[in-house]
Amino acid sequence: MTSLGHSMLFLYVSFLPFLFFHSCFSLPLEPNDASSLVDQVCGQTKDVNFCLSTFNSNPRAATAELSTLEFIILGFSYANASDNERYIAELLRNTKDPAVKQGLDHCTINYQRSFFALQQSYFDFEAQDYRAVGEKARIVFENSSDCERAFIEGPTHQSPLTSQNIVLIKLTEITDIIIAMLLK
């Protein structure tokens, strides 16, 4: 099993009890209250449609309280970073261009850092240390942006990861908004 596989297994085993607890004992809001909460969060983003479609793809969001919305976004961020790591590894195996390989190597490090920060976010979230969750979101944002810069400022000037980086950046923006609301 790869280190990524071990990390995924560790994360799932570590958070199953938390997920059960959070699902069973989190007080759901009335659907109209939750919908307006999603609208409040998404209305503050640069891409409202992305935010709404992200939340609409999870049935729990319709009746979720603010902390549950953050938990949902952490899950999407974690899955996205994990998928991006696998995609980068696939690109590395299939790329012959040394300049592209150099950029992908750089992004591999960025996504390892992002993945670790997201793993730590779950612990911070469980401890209700929302400020630390926000700090980890900034780490993820910086690493996604740095991955993109590795190509734009490099000899290729074209990133094969632009759409993946943008999705993760948008997810961190949603986290920043929710964290700001939780800290009020």
N, CA, C and O of each residue as an XYZ file, in Angstrom:
736
protein
N       0.847     -1.174      0.000
C       0.000      0.000      0.000
C       0.893      1.237      0.000
O       1.868      1.301      0.748
N       0.560      2.217     -0.837
C       1.360      3.437     -0.934
C       1.125      4.319      0.285
O       0.197      4.108      1.066
N       2.004      5.322      0.421
C       1.825      6.237      1.553
C       0.507      6.987      1.420
O      -0.125      7.315      2.425
N       0.086      7.262      0.181
C      -1.210      7.892     -0.030
C      -2.318      6.968      0.446
O      -3.269      7.416      1.087
N      -2.202      5.677      0.136
C      -3.194      4.700      0.587
C      -3.241      4.616      2.095
O      -4.320      4.537      2.682
N      -2.076      4.632      2.732
C      -2.024      4.615      4.196
C      -2.659      5.880      4.767
O      -3.381      5.825      5.763
N      -2.387      7.015      4.133
C      -2.958      8.274      4.606
C      -4.476      8.253      4.502
O      -5.175      8.679      5.421
N      -4.982      7.755      3.376
C      -6.432      7.691      3.183
C      -7.059      6.766      4.216
O      -8.074      7.109      4.822
N      -6.462      5.597      4.421
C      -6.981      4.640      5.384
C      -6.973      5.248      6.786
O      -7.947      5.127      7.528
N      -5.865      5.904      7.142
C      -5.760      6.542      8.455
C      -6.855      7.583      8.633
O      -7.507      7.643      9.676
N      -7.053      8.408      7.597
C      -8.046      9.458      7.693
C      -9.442      8.871      7.860
O     -10.207      9.330      8.709
N      -9.780      7.872      7.068
C     -11.113      7.283      7.164
C     -11.333      6.632      8.522
O     -12.391      6.811      9.126
N     -10.360      5.884      9.009
C     -10.504      5.219     10.303
C     -10.559      6.245     11.428
O     -11.328      6.084     12.376
N      -9.756      7.292     11.333
C      -9.717      8.313     12.377
C     -11.017      9.099     12.467
O     -11.430      9.503     13.554
N     -11.651      9.313     11.345
C     -12.796     10.204     11.339
C     -14.144      9.521     11.259
O     -15.173     10.196     11.287
N     -14.170      8.200     11.162
C     -15.453      7.509     11.175
C     -16.233      7.782     12.461
O     -17.424      8.086     12.393
N     -15.587      7.680     13.647
C     -16.346      7.993     14.865
C     -16.828      9.449     14.891
O     -17.948      9.732     15.314
N     -15.974     10.361     14.436
C     -16.353     11.766     14.412
C     -17.513     11.988     13.453
O     -18.462     12.701     13.781
N     -17.446     11.389     12.284
C     -18.509     11.531     11.299
C     -19.818     10.990     11.855
O     -20.868     11.610     11.684
N     -19.763      9.833     12.522
C     -20.956      9.256     13.125
C     -21.520     10.217     14.173
O     -22.715     10.513     14.178
N     -20.646     10.700     15.057
C     -21.080     11.616     16.108
C     -21.674     12.873     15.495
O     -22.752     13.317     15.889
N     -20.965     13.442     14.530
C     -21.400     14.682     13.914
C     -22.733     14.491     13.199
O     -23.596     15.367     13.259
N     -22.912     13.353     12.520
C     -24.155     13.082     11.802
C     -25.317     12.873     12.753
O     -26.427     13.334     12.486
N     -25.080     12.191     13.850
C     -26.163     11.828     14.760
C     -26.547     12.950     15.703
O     -27.721     13.086     16.048
N     -25.587     13.757     16.128
C     -25.869     14.704     17.189
C     -25.831     16.161     16.756
O     -26.072     17.052     17.570
N     -25.541     16.412     15.517
C     -25.583     17.756     14.994
C     -27.051     18.119     14.768
O     -27.781     17.378     14.108
N     -27.469     19.224     15.298
C     -28.863     19.605     15.160
C     -29.096     20.209     13.786
O     -28.514     21.242     13.458
N     -29.941     19.576     12.979
C     -30.205     20.131     11.657
C     -31.056     21.388     11.764
O     -31.837     21.551     12.701
N     -30.897     22.243     10.819
C     -31.712     23.438     10.755
C     -32.952     23.140      9.925
O     -33.017     22.137      9.214
N     -33.906     24.006     10.026
C     -35.061     23.892      9.146
C     -34.569     24.120      7.717
O     -33.647     24.910      7.515
N     -35.157     23.451      6.718
C     -34.668     23.593      5.342
C     -34.525     25.038      4.871
O     -33.546     25.361      4.199
N     -35.466     25.911      5.201
C     -35.357     27.304      4.753
C     -34.183     28.014      5.410
O     -33.506     28.813      4.762
N     -33.927     27.733      6.703
C     -32.788     28.331      7.394
C     -31.483     27.863      6.773
O     -30.575     28.663      6.552
N     -31.386     26.556      6.490
C     -30.164     26.004      5.909
C     -29.946     26.536      4.504
O     -28.822     26.868      4.128
N     -31.021     26.618      3.727
C     -30.890     27.144      2.368
C     -30.387     28.573      2.399
O     -29.534     28.959      1.599
N     -30.919     29.359      3.327
C     -30.454     30.737      3.401
C     -29.006     30.787      3.895
O     -28.269     31.709      3.547
N     -28.595     29.813      4.697
C     -27.213     29.756      5.151
C     -26.277     29.456      3.975
O     -25.231     30.089      3.829
N     -26.659     28.500      3.151
C     -25.876     28.204      1.939
C     -25.845     29.435      1.046
O     -24.796     29.783      0.503
N     -26.995     30.101      0.891
C     -27.041     31.313      0.076
C     -26.149     32.415      0.653
O     -25.484     33.138     -0.089
N     -26.143     32.536      1.989
C     -25.282     33.541      2.637
C     -23.816     33.262      2.344
O     -23.061     34.174      2.004
N     -23.415     32.010      2.475
C     -22.017     31.637      2.220
C     -21.692     31.861      0.753
O     -20.727     32.549      0.420
N     -22.496     31.281     -0.116
C     -22.194     31.330     -1.549
C     -22.280     32.741     -2.116
O     -21.574     33.077     -3.067
N     -23.146     33.566     -1.531
C     -23.267     34.946     -1.995
C     -22.006     35.766     -1.784
O     -21.837     36.818     -2.400
N     -21.130     35.297     -0.926
C     -19.874     36.011     -0.653
C     -18.712     35.516     -1.510
O     -17.621     36.083     -1.454
N     -18.933     34.461     -2.304
C     -17.850     33.897     -3.115
C     -17.745     34.606     -4.457
O     -18.664     35.308     -4.876
N     -16.621     34.413     -5.117
C     -16.429     34.966     -6.456
C     -17.204     34.167     -7.500
O     -17.570     34.702     -8.547
N     -17.455     32.890     -7.219
C     -18.182     32.029     -8.158
C     -19.366     31.390     -7.427
O     -19.277     30.271     -6.921
N     -20.468     32.127     -7.389
C     -21.659     31.695     -6.660
C     -22.168     30.360     -7.196
O     -22.541     29.483     -6.416
N     -22.189     30.198     -8.516
C     -22.708     28.959     -9.105
C     -21.883     27.744     -8.701
O     -22.443     26.686     -8.415
N     -20.564     27.882     -8.673
C     -19.707     26.785     -8.235
C     -20.032     26.411     -6.791
O     -20.171     25.234     -6.460
N     -20.148     27.406     -5.955
C     -20.437     27.179     -4.532
C     -21.787     26.480     -4.364
O     -21.886     25.483     -3.650
N     -22.808     26.995     -5.012
C     -24.140     26.396     -4.903
C     -24.166     24.964     -5.428
O     -24.760     24.080     -4.810
N     -23.527     24.740     -6.562
C     -23.535     23.376     -7.122
C     -22.742     22.421     -6.234
O     -23.078     21.241     -6.137
N     -21.694     22.924     -5.588
C     -20.924     22.086     -4.667
C     -21.806     21.659     -3.497
O     -21.876     20.475     -3.167
N     -22.468     22.611     -2.882
C     -23.337     22.269     -1.750
C     -24.540     21.436     -2.198
O     -24.949     20.515     -1.491
N     -25.104     21.749     -3.352
C     -26.268     21.005     -3.834
C     -25.939     19.551     -4.158
O     -26.838     18.711     -4.221
N     -24.665     19.250     -4.363
C     -24.282     17.860     -4.654
C     -24.205     17.008     -3.389
O     -23.991     15.799     -3.466
N     -24.379     17.633     -2.228
C     -24.382     16.894     -0.962
C     -25.737     17.084     -0.292
O     -26.075     18.199      0.104
N     -26.518     16.013     -0.159
C     -27.866     16.152      0.400
C     -27.896     16.688      1.835
O     -28.900     17.264      2.255
N     -26.818     16.506      2.584
C     -26.774     17.005      3.974
C     -26.748     18.526      4.029
O     -27.155     19.110      5.033
N     -26.285     19.171      2.982
C     -26.152     20.633      3.003
C     -27.499     21.324      3.127
O     -27.579     22.424      3.674
N     -28.553     20.702      2.631
C     -29.882     21.334      2.638
C     -30.378     21.637      4.043
O     -31.148     22.579      4.229
N     -29.959     20.867      5.029
C     -30.417     21.092      6.410
C     -29.249     21.273      7.376
O     -29.400     21.079      8.582
N     -28.107     21.637      6.854
C     -26.895     21.687      7.677
C     -26.729     23.020      8.393
O     -27.126     24.077      7.903
N     -26.130     22.924      9.566
C     -25.693     24.124     10.267
C     -24.341     24.533      9.681
O     -23.763     23.805      8.874
N     -23.853     25.679     10.082
C     -22.632     26.247      9.508
C     -21.427     25.322      9.670
O     -20.661     25.140      8.724
N     -21.250     24.742     10.843
C     -20.091     23.865     11.040
C     -20.176     22.622     10.152
O     -19.150     22.110      9.705
N     -21.381     22.141      9.898
C     -21.532     20.987      9.008
C     -21.208     21.379      7.569
O     -20.643     20.580      6.822
N     -21.556     22.589      7.179
C     -21.178     23.063      5.840
C     -19.658     23.076      5.698
O     -19.123     22.711      4.651
N     -18.971     23.496      6.751
C     -17.498     23.485      6.704
C     -16.981     22.062      6.599
O     -16.041     21.799      5.848
N     -17.575     21.150      7.334
C     -17.159     19.748      7.273
C     -17.350     19.196      5.858
O     -16.507     18.450      5.358
N     -18.452     19.564      5.222
C     -18.717     19.142      3.839
C     -17.634     19.681      2.912
O     -17.107     18.947      2.076
N     -17.304     20.957      3.057
C     -16.280     21.565      2.189
C     -14.913     20.954      2.443
O     -14.146     20.761      1.500
N     -14.590     20.646      3.689
C     -13.319     19.963      3.966
C     -13.272     18.620      3.246
O     -12.234     18.242      2.702
N     -14.376     17.909      3.241
C     -14.436     16.630      2.534
C     -14.207     16.790      1.045
O     -13.450     16.029      0.442
N     -14.865     17.790      0.443
C     -14.659     18.054     -0.988
C     -13.205     18.449     -1.263
O     -12.617     18.003     -2.248
N     -12.632     19.276     -0.403
C     -11.245     19.730     -0.580
C     -10.277     18.554     -0.491
O      -9.356     18.425     -1.298
N     -10.500     17.712      0.492
C      -9.641     16.538      0.690
C      -9.720     15.609     -0.525
O      -8.694     15.150     -1.027
N     -10.931     15.336     -0.990
C     -11.109     14.459     -2.152
C     -10.471     15.076     -3.396
O      -9.844     14.377     -4.192
N     -10.635     16.384     -3.555
C     -10.063     17.061     -4.713
C      -8.539     17.015     -4.688
O      -7.915     16.718     -5.707
N      -7.935     17.303     -3.545
C      -6.474     17.264     -3.431
C      -5.961     15.848     -3.681
O      -4.925     15.668     -4.320
N      -6.667     14.861     -3.191
C      -6.283     13.460     -3.390
C      -6.355     13.089     -4.873
O      -5.440     12.463     -5.410
N      -7.447     13.479     -5.525
C      -7.586     13.227     -6.967
C      -6.488     13.933     -7.755
O      -5.942     13.376     -8.708
N      -6.169     15.160     -7.355
C      -5.131     15.922     -8.052
C      -3.759     15.270     -7.893
O      -2.967     15.250     -8.835
N      -3.480     14.742     -6.715
C      -2.206     14.033     -6.503
C      -2.098     12.834     -7.446
O      -1.055     12.605     -8.058
N      -3.177     12.082     -7.554
C      -3.168     10.916     -8.463
C      -3.016     11.350     -9.921
O      -2.302     10.713    -10.696
N      -3.692     12.436    -10.286
C      -3.611     12.934    -11.658
C      -2.191     13.406    -11.981
O      -1.688     13.154    -13.077
N      -1.554     14.078    -11.048
C      -0.174     14.526    -11.254
C       0.744     13.323    -11.437
O       1.610     13.333    -12.312
N       0.566     12.302    -10.632
C       1.389     11.090    -10.760
C       1.189     10.452    -12.134
O       2.145      9.982    -12.750
N      -0.053     10.437    -12.609
C      -0.337      9.889    -13.944
C       0.333     10.719    -15.030
O       0.925     10.172    -15.960
N       0.238     12.039    -14.910
C       0.892     12.917    -15.885
C       2.405     12.713    -15.873
O       3.039     12.690    -16.928
N       2.976     12.568    -14.695
C       4.419     12.340    -14.595
C       4.837     11.060    -15.318
O       5.869     11.022    -15.988
N       4.024     10.012    -15.174
C       4.343      8.736    -15.849
C       4.276      8.851    -17.364
O       4.993      8.149    -18.077
N       3.415      9.736    -17.857
C       3.159      9.797    -19.300
C       3.804     10.982    -20.003
O       3.622     11.149    -21.209
N       4.548     11.804    -19.283
C       5.133     13.008    -19.868
C       6.606     12.786    -20.177
O       7.367     12.274    -19.356
N       6.976     13.178    -21.364
C       8.379     13.079    -21.790
C       9.096     14.429    -21.709
O      10.319     14.473    -21.575
N       8.357     15.506    -21.787
C       8.925     16.852    -21.800
C       9.553     17.176    -20.438
O       8.848     17.187    -19.429
N      10.875     17.442    -20.393
C      11.549     17.723    -19.124
C      11.007     18.964    -18.404
O      10.963     18.991    -17.174
N      10.598     19.982    -19.152
C      10.069     21.195    -18.522
C       8.731     20.902    -17.831
O       8.470     21.398    -16.735
N       7.899     20.104    -18.471
C       6.608     19.725    -17.871
C       6.857     18.846    -16.653
O       6.204     19.011    -15.622
N       7.800     17.911    -16.768
C       8.133     17.052    -15.620
C       8.597     17.893    -14.431
O       8.227     17.626    -13.288
N       9.407     18.908    -14.712
C       9.895     19.783    -13.640
C       8.723     20.480    -12.949
O       8.676     20.540    -11.720
N       7.790     21.001    -13.722
C       6.612     21.647    -13.147
C       5.760     20.662    -12.358
O       5.253     20.988    -11.285
N       5.604     19.458    -12.896
C       4.807     18.441    -12.194
C       5.486     17.993    -10.903
O       4.812     17.735     -9.905
N       6.812     17.899    -10.917
C       7.540     17.573     -9.679
C       7.286     18.641     -8.622
O       7.070     18.340     -7.448
N       7.317     19.889     -9.065
C       7.045     21.006     -8.160
C       5.629     20.883     -7.582
O       5.421     21.056     -6.381
N       4.664     20.584     -8.454
C       3.264     20.454     -8.021
C       3.057     19.243     -7.114
O       2.190     19.261     -6.241
N       3.848     18.199     -7.320
C       3.758     17.028     -6.433
C       4.039     17.452     -4.996
O       3.325     17.062     -4.072
N       5.075     18.247     -4.819
C       5.412     18.744     -3.480
C       4.300     19.642     -2.949
O       3.915     19.543     -1.785
N       3.785     20.525     -3.817
C       2.685     21.403     -3.396
C       1.479     20.600     -2.927
O       0.886     20.911     -1.895
N       1.118     19.571     -3.679
C      -0.073     18.807     -3.311
C       0.163     17.903     -2.107
O      -0.776     17.601     -1.371
N       1.387     17.471     -1.899
C       1.680     16.731     -0.666
C       1.477     17.648      0.546
O       0.922     17.233      1.563
N       1.928     18.880      0.424
C       1.743     19.857      1.504
C       0.256     20.164      1.722
O      -0.213     20.256      2.857
N      -0.466     20.320      0.621
C      -1.903     20.592      0.718
C      -2.634     19.427      1.368
O      -3.493     19.617      2.229
N      -2.284     18.237      0.949
C      -2.918     17.035      1.479
C      -2.673     16.926      2.984
O      -3.591     16.617      3.744
N      -1.448     17.177      3.407
C      -1.117     17.135      4.832
C      -1.893     18.217      5.592
O      -2.429     17.957      6.669
N      -1.953     19.424      5.032
C      -2.690     20.515      5.683
C      -4.165     20.154      5.827
O      -4.781     20.460      6.848
N      -4.729     19.516      4.826
C      -6.138     19.120      4.903
C      -6.351     18.026      5.936
O      -7.365     18.021      6.634
N      -5.411     17.108      6.039
C      -5.515     16.089      7.088
C      -5.510     16.754      8.463
O      -6.296     16.391      9.337
N      -4.629     17.719      8.647
C      -4.560     18.422      9.921
C      -5.819     19.254     10.173
O      -6.222     19.450     11.320
N      -6.427     19.734      9.105
C      -7.665     20.512      9.232
C      -8.763     19.721      9.910
O      -9.542     20.267     10.692
N      -8.825     18.436      9.611
C      -9.854     17.606     10.244
C      -9.659     17.560     11.764
O     -10.632     17.620     12.515
N      -8.428     17.455     12.208
C      -8.153     17.456     13.647
C      -8.507     18.814     14.256
O      -9.112     18.890     15.326
N      -8.124     19.874     13.564
C      -8.449     21.217     14.036
C      -9.961     21.418     14.085
O     -10.488     22.003     15.031
N     -10.648     20.930     13.064
C     -12.097     21.057     13.010
C     -12.743     20.306     14.172
O     -13.647     20.820     14.830
N     -12.275     19.098     14.414
C     -12.816     18.292     15.507
C     -12.615     18.995     16.851
O     -13.459     18.897     17.742
N     -11.504     19.697     16.989
C     -11.210     20.438     18.220
C     -11.898     21.810     18.237
O     -11.741     22.582     19.183
N     -12.652     22.096     17.191
C     -13.328     23.378     17.010
C     -12.352     24.548     17.008
O     -12.682     25.654     17.434
N     -11.150     24.280     16.521
C     -10.142     25.328     16.364
C     -10.270     25.870     14.941
O      -9.459     25.572     14.064
N     -11.316     26.674     14.745
C     -11.635     27.150     13.405
C     -10.576     28.084     12.839
O     -10.372     28.137     11.626
N      -9.909     28.815     13.710
C      -8.827     29.685     13.245
C      -7.719     28.844     12.589
O      -7.176     29.226     11.553
N      -7.393     27.702     13.198
C      -6.373     26.812     12.626
C      -6.855     26.199     11.310
O      -6.061     25.998     10.391
N      -8.149     25.905     11.217
C      -8.698     25.396      9.947
C      -8.497     26.443      8.864
O      -8.110     26.116      7.742
N      -8.758     27.696      9.196
C      -8.551     28.785      8.243
C      -7.095     28.920      7.822
O      -6.799     29.184      6.657
N      -6.183     28.738      8.781
C      -4.750     28.798      8.457
C      -4.372     27.671      7.491
O      -3.595     27.883      6.560
N      -4.919     26.488      7.712
C      -4.631     25.358      6.816
C      -5.209     25.614      5.424
O      -4.612     25.222      4.421
N      -6.373     26.273      5.363
C      -6.965     26.610      4.060
C      -6.045     27.545      3.288
O      -5.910     27.424      2.071
N      -5.411     28.479      3.996
C      -4.470     29.388      3.324
C      -3.254     28.632      2.796
O      -2.724     28.966      1.736
N      -2.814     27.614      3.535
C      -1.700     26.780      3.065
C      -2.097     26.063      1.781
O      -1.316     25.998      0.832
N      -3.302     25.532      1.755
C      -3.796     24.837      0.561
C      -3.899     25.821     -0.601
O      -3.489     25.511     -1.720
N      -4.444     27.002     -0.338
C      -4.550     28.034     -1.368
C      -3.177     28.393     -1.927
O      -2.989     28.440     -3.143
N      -2.220     28.645     -1.036
C      -0.872     29.031     -1.465
C      -0.207     27.937     -2.288
O       0.472     28.227     -3.273
N      -0.398     26.681     -1.893
C       0.222     25.591     -2.634
C      -0.421     25.377     -3.989
O       0.271     25.060     -4.956
N      -1.733     25.545     -4.078
C      -2.409     25.435     -5.382
C      -1.955     26.558     -6.306
O      -1.691     26.337     -7.488
N      -1.867     27.757     -5.758
C      -1.409     28.903     -6.546
C       0.041     28.728     -6.968
O       0.402     29.058     -8.097
N       0.875     28.213     -6.072
C       2.288     27.999     -6.387
C       2.454     26.936     -7.469
O       3.322     27.060     -8.333
N       1.641     25.910     -7.425
C       1.670     24.879     -8.466
C       1.390     25.522     -9.824
O       2.072     25.237    -10.809
N       0.396     26.378     -9.865
C       0.049     27.046    -11.120
C       1.208     27.935    -11.597
O       1.551     27.944    -12.779
N       1.801     28.678    -10.659
C       2.934     29.559    -11.007
C       4.130     28.776    -11.526
O       4.877     29.276    -12.367
N       4.320     27.557    -11.039
C       5.459     26.744    -11.482
C       5.429     26.545    -12.997
O       6.471     26.419    -13.639
N       4.241     26.520    -13.546
C       4.125     26.367    -15.009
C       4.098     27.706    -15.712
O       4.783     27.892    -16.718
N       3.321     28.639    -15.200
C       3.151     29.928    -15.857
C       4.481     30.677    -15.938
O       4.793     31.299    -16.953
N       5.262     30.610    -14.853
C       6.545     31.310    -14.826
C       7.679     30.444    -15.353
O       8.798     30.929    -15.523
N       7.408     29.181    -15.611
C       8.424     28.267    -16.126
C       8.502     28.301    -17.632
O       7.843     29.117    -18.276
N       9.311     27.411    -18.201
C       9.512     27.426    -19.646
C       8.280     26.999    -20.456
O       8.198     27.320    -21.641
N       7.333     26.294    -19.858
C       6.176     25.830    -20.629
C       5.092     26.894    -20.754
O       4.370     26.923    -21.750
N       4.970     27.767    -19.759
C       3.967     28.840    -19.708
C       2.533     28.331    -19.816
O       1.614     29.127    -20.010
N       2.326     27.033    -19.697
C       0.993     26.439    -19.795
C       0.874     25.320    -18.772
O       1.622     24.344    -18.828
N      -0.043     25.453    -17.860
C      -0.219     24.444    -16.828
C      -1.249     23.403    -17.252
O      -2.337     23.759    -17.703
N      -0.916     22.117    -17.112
C      -1.913     21.081    -17.377
C      -2.851     20.884    -16.189
O      -3.733     20.025    -16.226
N      -2.662     21.675    -15.139
C      -3.427     21.507    -13.897
C      -4.295     22.720    -13.559
O      -4.812     22.821    -12.447
N      -4.455     23.628    -14.503
C      -5.184     24.867    -14.210
C      -6.578     24.600    -13.655
O      -6.945     25.160    -12.622
N      -7.348     23.765    -14.314
C      -8.732     23.546    -13.844
C      -8.751     22.888    -12.474
O      -9.606     23.219    -11.651
N      -7.829     21.962    -12.203
C      -7.759     21.310    -10.887
C      -7.362     22.302     -9.803
O      -7.929     22.304     -8.710
N      -6.379     23.151    -10.119
C      -5.941     24.157     -9.149
C      -7.057     25.158     -8.848
O      -7.244     25.561     -7.700
N      -7.789     25.551     -9.875
C      -8.866     26.521     -9.688
C      -9.953     25.958     -8.780
O     -10.468     26.667     -7.915
N     -10.304     24.689     -8.970
C     -11.335     24.085     -8.116
C     -10.899     24.114     -6.656
O     -11.682     24.489     -5.783
N      -9.666     23.724     -6.386
C      -9.197     23.709     -5.000
C      -9.115     25.126     -4.427
O      -9.401     25.332     -3.247
N      -8.735     26.083     -5.237
C      -8.698     27.478     -4.797
C     -10.112     27.958     -4.445
O     -10.301     28.651     -3.445
N     -11.092     27.594     -5.256
C     -12.482     27.982     -4.977
C     -12.981     27.327     -3.686
O     -13.707     27.952     -2.914
N     -12.600     26.090     -3.455
C     -13.003     25.410     -2.218
C     -12.380     26.091     -1.000
O     -13.023     26.200      0.043
N     -11.136     26.549     -1.126
C     -10.511     27.252      0.010
C     -11.183     28.597      0.252
O     -11.259     29.056      1.391
N     -11.667     29.225     -0.805
C     -12.393     30.483     -0.629
C     -13.669     30.237      0.185
O     -14.003     31.025      1.069
N     -14.372     29.156     -0.110
C     -15.585     28.823      0.648
C     -15.223     28.563      2.109
O     -15.922     29.012      3.017
N     -14.126     27.835      2.331
C     -13.680     27.602      3.706
C     -13.403     28.919      4.419
O     -13.823     29.104      5.562
N     -12.708     29.825      3.763
C     -12.404     31.127      4.386
C     -13.676     31.859      4.801
O     -13.726     32.452      5.879
N     -14.686     31.823      3.967
C     -15.947     32.511      4.256
C     -16.651     31.861      5.445
O     -17.111     32.550      6.355
N     -16.731     30.536      5.430
C     -17.399     29.837      6.533
C     -16.645     30.047      7.843
O     -17.259     30.274      8.886
N     -15.326     29.972      7.791
C     -14.534     30.169      9.013
C     -14.760     31.568      9.570
O     -14.921     31.734     10.779
N     -14.774     32.570      8.706
C     -15.039     33.942      9.167
C     -16.411     34.031      9.845
O     -16.565     34.730     10.847
N     -17.395     33.331      9.305
C     -18.732     33.322      9.905
C     -18.731     32.575     11.240
O     -19.396     32.995     12.187
N     -17.990     31.479     11.315
C     -17.918     30.715     12.561
C     -17.203     31.474     13.674
O     -17.512     31.294     14.852
N     -16.252     32.316     13.301
C     -15.471     33.050     14.297
C     -16.161     34.329     14.779
O     -15.673     34.985     15.700
N     -17.288     34.685     14.164
C     -18.021     35.896     14.601
C     -18.634     35.682     15.947
O     -19.286     36.581     16.478
